[in-house]
């Protein structure tokens, strides 16, 4: 059973998601960059995932009862699977927006202030992911670890978007903006696959490999 105090870290993730939605949405509104739009969409996924994490951490913290003799710990894996699904939806939306912009390029505006706002949002995500990862590993919470991995992925994709928009600003090559957005979509799909695979393995009681089983038997003997 997980300690109920872990829920406050889900609230931290919710607060960070709300802050980055506002900041990245503002950056997109200032610049008109589809890359920054993709970054803002990722933050909506962060918010939905954090809210689901809060619900599942609340359930996982409940003690064992007559119908759940082993507790409610596996509820956490529903959260990571849900977050993986949300990432998939965001990747599709990002890819659609990027292809549309690639076919119809548009100049960017107020790039300097837009990039500065996006950098602040990325710093918030980085700090939050480090906190969640540390707590998740300490208490073996797959929900917090999944949230932390997603936020860290968001930081790296944000860095790529910032570089892409900066290059558009410096070179005037408008096609770079949607290309970097497409890269964000592809990285999101990789993150989605990892989360869904991990969640499915636990929920379906996937067996360890024969080699790992032999290694464990060797240690026990």
N, C-alpha and C positions, 0 to 999 in steps of 0.2 A: 504494500500500500504506500502510495506517495504522500509526503507531508502536504497538508492543505496550504502551507505557506508558499508553495511553488506558484500558486495562482497569481501572486503579486508580480511575478515575472511575465506572466501572460498580459497583465495590465500594462506593464512597461512596454511590451511589444505593440500593444494596441495604441498607446500614446505615441510611440515612435512612428508607427504607420500613419497615424493622423497628421503628425507634423510633416512627414515626408510627402504625403499626398498634397498638402497645401503648398509646400515649397516647390516640388517638381511640377505641379500643375501651374504654378505661377511662372516657373522657368519656361514651360511650354507656351503659355499664353504670351509671354514677352517675345519669344523668338520665332514661334511657329514651326519649330523643329519636330519632325516626326520621330527622330531619335529620342528627344526629350519626352515626347508623348508616350513612347513605349516605356520609358522609365517611370512615368507617372502611372501608367496602367499596372506596372509591376507592384507599385505601392498599394493599389487597391486590392491586389491579391494578398499582399502582406497583411492588410487589415482584416480581410475575411479569414485568412489562415490563423491570425492571432485570436480572433473571436472564437473560432472553432477550438483552438488550443485551450482557451479558458474554459470552455464547456467540458472538454474531455479531461482536463486536469481536475476539474471539480468532481467529475464522475470517477476518475481513477483513484481519487483520495478517499472514496467511500470504503468502509470496512467490508470484509466478507460477510455474506448473509446466507440465508437458507438456499437461495437460488443461485448464488455465486460463491461457491465454497473457496475458490482461489482468489477472491477479490475481483476488482474491476480494472486491474492494471492494463489489460489489452485495449481498453477504450482509447488509450493514447494513439494506437496505430490507426484508428479511424481518422484521427486528426491529421496524421502525416499523409494518409492516402487522399484525404479531402484536399489538402494543400497541393498535392501533386496534380490532382484534377484541375484545380484553379490555375495552376501554372500552365497547364496545357491550354486552357481557354484563353489565357492572356497571350500565350505564344501565337495562337491563331489570329487573334485580334491585331497583335503587333505586326505579324507577317502581312496581313491584309492591308494595313495602313501603309506599311513600307513599300509594298508593290505599287499601290496607288500613287504614292509620292514619287517613286522611281519613274513611273510613266508620265507623271505630270509634275516636274520639279518646280519648286518655288523658292525664292530668295529668303534668307533668314534675317531677322531684325533683332536689335538689342542683344547681340550674342554675348557680350562681355558680362553684363549683369545677370543674364540667364544662366551662364556657366557658373558664376559665383554662387548663385542660389542653389544650383544642383550640387555643387561641391559641399555646401553646408548640409544638405539632405543626406549625402553619402556618408559624411562624418557621423551623423546621428545613427545611421544604420550600422556602421562599423562598430561604434561603441556598444550599441544594443546587442549585436551579434556576439561580441566577445563575452559580454555578461551572460547571455543565455547559454552559450556553449559551455562556459565554466560551470554553471549551475546544473545544466543538463548532464554533463559527464559526472559530476559529483553525486547526483541522485539517480543516475541512469534513467533519465527521462527522455524517451525518444521524441516526445512532443517538443520539448524545448530544444533538443539537438536539431530536429528537422527545421524548426523555425530559425535557429541560428544559421544553419547551412543555407537556407533560402535567403536570409538577409545578407549573408556573406557573398552569395552568388550575385545578389542585387548590387552589392558594392562594386564587384568586378565588372558587371555589365554597365553600371553607371559610369565607371571609369572609361570603358570603351566608348560609350556614347559621348562623354565629355571630350575625349580625344577626337572623335569623329566630327563633332560640331565645331571644335576648335580648328580642325583642318579645313572644313568648309569655309570658315571665317577667314582663314589665312590664304587659301588658294582660290576660293570662288567656285570650287568644283561641287555643285549642288548634289550630284549623284552619291557623294560620300555619305550624306545624311541618311537616306533610306538603306544604303548598304550596311551601315553599322547597326541600324535598327533590325535588319534581317539577321545579323550576327547575334543580337540579343535574343531574338526569337529562337534561334538554333540552340544557344546555350540554355535557354529556358526549357527546351524539350529534353536536353540531357539531364537537367536537374529534376524534371518531372519523372523521367524514367527511373532514376535512382531512388526517389522517394516511393514510387509505386511498387518497385521491386522489393524494397526493404519491408514495406508494410504488408505486402502480400505474403512474403516468406514467413512472417510471424503469425499473421492471422490464419494462415493455412497450415500452421505447425510444420513448416518445412524442415526436413531432417538435415543434419550436418553431413558433410561428405565422409566417405569411408576413411579417407586419409586423416581428416581431423579427428574422427572417432578413435582411430588407432593411436593417434598422438595423445589424446586424453587418457586412454586406457594405459598407455605407457607411463604417464605421469602418476596415475593413481596406483599402479602396481609398484 
